[in-house]
């Protein structure tokens, strides 16, 4: 259902039961899946793919070209998954040749005024609260939550099930399952409440907590902490994810525990 006063380019592929409110602009080479609602004042740019059952609230801009002086008009994409909520005045820029796309996974909530720059990947079930600003080439893994007005530096990786305090300056990588806060950004424990909500067993939560005590609380350098973890903990999915994240971190991980 396309309301009057909206512009939809003839080449756009719109599923039969998409709702498009007045004063929407949809450019060429756009695809929108079944059950999605595009509200007034939204602009959707060339190369955008929006999945099923999404809600895009007034004033959002999806798929605009990057704010990157190296961008030279290359054909890239903005990919939005299924069951995504994009609230008022969110801005999402398309990818560059570096990755080729900006991607938002399934069941993601982007609250008002969130910005996602080029070549960003937000995995499934993430929540970015009001005014979170994400620079280019950032990856946020599944089930992570970023508090309001958090600022994420380019090329940062945020691990799965992480929780970042509102107003944080995220300059370093944040390992999976952790809570991060303060300035400079520091380890605040594991995200035990989130893990319990997602049905992690108590013994698994205890294992993750013991691993991070060695990494962040014992005042060891990362290399020594990794060796101890590899020696003292039997291989598990979670242990190996943590070790792999630390070993492959290009920017380095956030600081350890700072006593109050």
C-alpha positions in Angstrom: 0.0 0.0 0.0 1.7 3.2 -1.2 0.2 6.4 0.0 -0.1 9.5 -2.2 2.7 12.1 -2.1 5.4 9.4 -1.9 7.9 8.8 -4.7 8.9 5.2 -5.5 11.3 4.7 -8.4 9.9 2.3 -11.1 12.8 -0.1 -10.7 12.3 -0.5 -6.9 11.1 -4.0 -5.9 8.4 -3.6 -3.3 6.6 -6.7 -1.9 2.8 -6.7 -2.2 2.0 -6.0 1.5 4.5 -3.3 2.2 3.1 0.0 3.7 4.6 3.2 2.5 3.3 6.4 4.2 3.2 9.8 2.6 6.3 11.9 1.8 8.6 8.8 1.5 11.3 8.8 -1.2 12.5 5.4 -2.5 15.3 5.5 -5.1 16.3 3.0 -7.8 17.7 -0.5 -7.1 15.9 -0.8 -3.8 14.2 -4.0 -2.5 11.8 -4.1 0.4 10.4 -7.3 1.9 6.9 -8.4 2.9 5.3 -6.8 6.0 7.6 -3.8 6.2 6.3 -0.4 7.1 8.1 2.7 5.8 6.8 5.8 7.6 6.6 9.5 6.6 9.7 11.4 5.7 12.0 8.4 5.2 14.5 8.3 2.4 15.8 5.0 1.1 18.7 5.3 -1.3 20.0 3.2 -4.2 21.5 -0.2 -3.4 19.4 -0.7 -0.2 17.9 -4.1 0.7 15.4 -4.2 3.5 14.0 -7.5 4.7 10.6 -8.6 6.0 8.5 -7.2 8.9 10.7 -4.1 9.5 9.6 -0.8 10.8 11.4 2.4 9.6 10.2 5.4 11.5 9.9 9.0 10.3 13.0 10.9 9.2 15.3 7.9 8.8 17.9 7.9 6.0 18.9 4.4 4.8 21.7 3.8 2.3 23.1 7.3 1.6 26.6 7.4 0.2 29.4 7.3 2.8 30.8 10.4 4.5 34.2 9.2 3.3 36.3 11.3 0.9 37.8 8.1 -0.6 34.3 7.0 -1.8 34.3 7.3 -5.6 30.7 6.3 -6.5 31.3 2.6 -6.5 28.3 0.3 -6.5 27.8 -1.0 -3.0 24.9 -2.1 -0.8 23.1 -1.4 2.5 21.6 -4.7 3.8 18.9 -4.6 6.5 17.7 -8.0 7.8 14.2 -9.1 9.0 12.3 -7.8 12.0 14.5 -4.7 12.3 13.3 -1.5 13.9 14.8 1.7 12.7 13.6 4.6 14.9 13.4 8.3 14.1 16.2 10.1 12.3 18.6 7.1 12.2 21.2 7.4 9.4 22.8 4.4 7.8 25.4 4.8 5.1 26.2 2.2 2.4 29.5 0.4 2.1 32.6 1.2 0.2 35.0 -1.0 -1.8 36.6 -1.9 1.5 33.8 -4.3 2.4 31.1 -3.6 -0.3 28.2 -3.2 2.1 26.9 -2.0 5.4 24.8 -4.7 7.1 22.3 -4.9 9.9 21.2 -8.4 11.0 17.8 -9.7 12.1 15.8 -8.6 15.1 18.0 -5.5 15.6 16.7 -2.3 17.3 18.3 1.0 16.3 16.9 3.7 18.5 16.4 7.4 17.6 19.4 9.3 16.1 21.7 6.3 15.8 24.3 6.7 13.1 26.0 3.7 11.2 28.8 4.7 9.0 30.1 2.8 5.9 31.2 -0.8 6.1 29.6 -1.4 9.5 28.2 -4.8 10.4 25.6 -5.2 13.2 24.8 -8.8 13.9 21.5 -10.3 15.0 19.6 -9.3 18.2 21.7 -6.2 18.9 20.3 -3.0 20.5 21.8 0.4 19.9 20.2 3.0 22.2 19.5 6.6 21.4 22.2 8.6 19.7 24.8 5.8 19.5 27.4 6.9 16.8 29.3 4.1 15.0 32.2 5.0 12.8 33.3 3.1 9.7 34.5 -0.6 9.6 33.0 -1.4 13.0 31.6 -4.9 13.8 29.1 -5.5 16.6 28.5 -9.1 17.3 25.2 -10.7 18.2 23.2 -9.8 21.3 25.3 -6.8 22.2 23.8 -3.7 23.7 25.3 -0.2 23.4 24.0 2.4 25.8 22.8 5.8 24.8 25.3 8.3 23.2 28.1 5.7 23.1 30.7 6.7 20.5 32.5 3.8 18.7 35.9 4.5 16.9 36.5 3.2 13.4 37.7 -0.4 13.0 36.6 -1.4 16.6 35.1 -4.8 17.2 32.6 -5.5 19.9 32.1 -9.1 20.9 28.9 -11.0 21.3 26.7 -10.5 24.4 28.7 -7.4 25.4 27.1 -4.5 27.3 28.5 -1.0 26.9 27.6 1.8 29.2 25.8 4.9 27.9 28.1 7.8 27.0 31.2 5.5 26.6 34.1 6.3 24.2 34.9 3.0 22.6 38.4 3.2 21.3 39.5 -0.4 21.8 37.9 -3.8 21.1 35.4 -5.1 23.7 35.7 -8.9 24.2 32.5 -11.1 24.2 30.3 -11.5 27.2 31.7 -8.5 29.1 30.4 -5.2 30.5 32.4 -2.0 29.7 32.2 1.4 31.2 34.2 4.4 32.5 36.9 6.6 30.9 39.1 5.1 29.6 36.8 2.2 28.7 37.4 -0.6 31.2 36.3 -4.1 32.1 33.3 -3.9 34.6 32.7 -7.6 34.9 30.8 -10.1 32.7 27.3 -9.5 31.3 25.8 -12.0 33.8 22.3 -10.6 33.6 22.2 -10.8 29.9 23.7 -14.3 29.8 21.1 -15.5 32.3 18.3 -14.0 30.2 19.7 -15.9 27.2 19.6 -19.2 29.2 23.3 -19.6 29.8 23.8 -22.3 32.4 25.3 -21.1 35.8 28.4 -23.2 35.3 29.0 -21.7 31.9 28.6 -18.2 33.3 31.1 -19.1 36.1 33.6 -20.4 33.5 33.4 -17.1 31.5 33.8 -15.1 34.7 36.9 -17.2 35.8 38.5 -16.6 32.4 38.1 -12.9 32.6 39.4 -12.7 36.1 42.7 -14.0 34.7 42.6 -11.7 31.8 41.4 -8.5 33.4 41.8 -8.7 37.2 45.1 -10.4 37.9 47.1 -7.5 36.4 48.8 -9.7 33.8 49.8 -8.7 30.3 47.5 -10.2 27.6 50.1 -12.7 26.3 50.7 -14.2 29.7 47.0 -14.3 30.5 46.2 -16.0 27.3 48.8 -18.7 28.0 47.4 -19.3 31.5 43.8 -19.5 30.1 44.9 -22.0 27.4 46.7 -24.1 30.1 44.1 -24.0 32.9 40.8 -24.2 31.0 39.7 -27.0 28.9 38.6 -26.1 25.4 35.0 -25.0 25.2 33.1 -22.9 22.6 33.1 -19.9 24.9 36.8 -20.2 25.9 37.9 -20.5 22.3 35.7 -17.6 21.2 37.3 -15.4 23.9 40.9 -16.5 23.0 40.3 -16.0 19.3 38.9 -12.5 19.8 41.9 -11.4 21.8 44.4 -13.0 19.5 42.9 -11.4 16.4 42.3 -7.9 17.8 44.0 -5.3 15.6 43.2 -2.3 17.9 43.9 -4.1 21.1 41.3 -4.8 23.8 40.0 -2.5 26.4 41.7 -2.0 29.8 41.4 -4.3 32.7 39.5 -3.7 35.9 40.1 -0.3 37.6 39.3 -0.2 41.3 36.9 2.6 42.4 
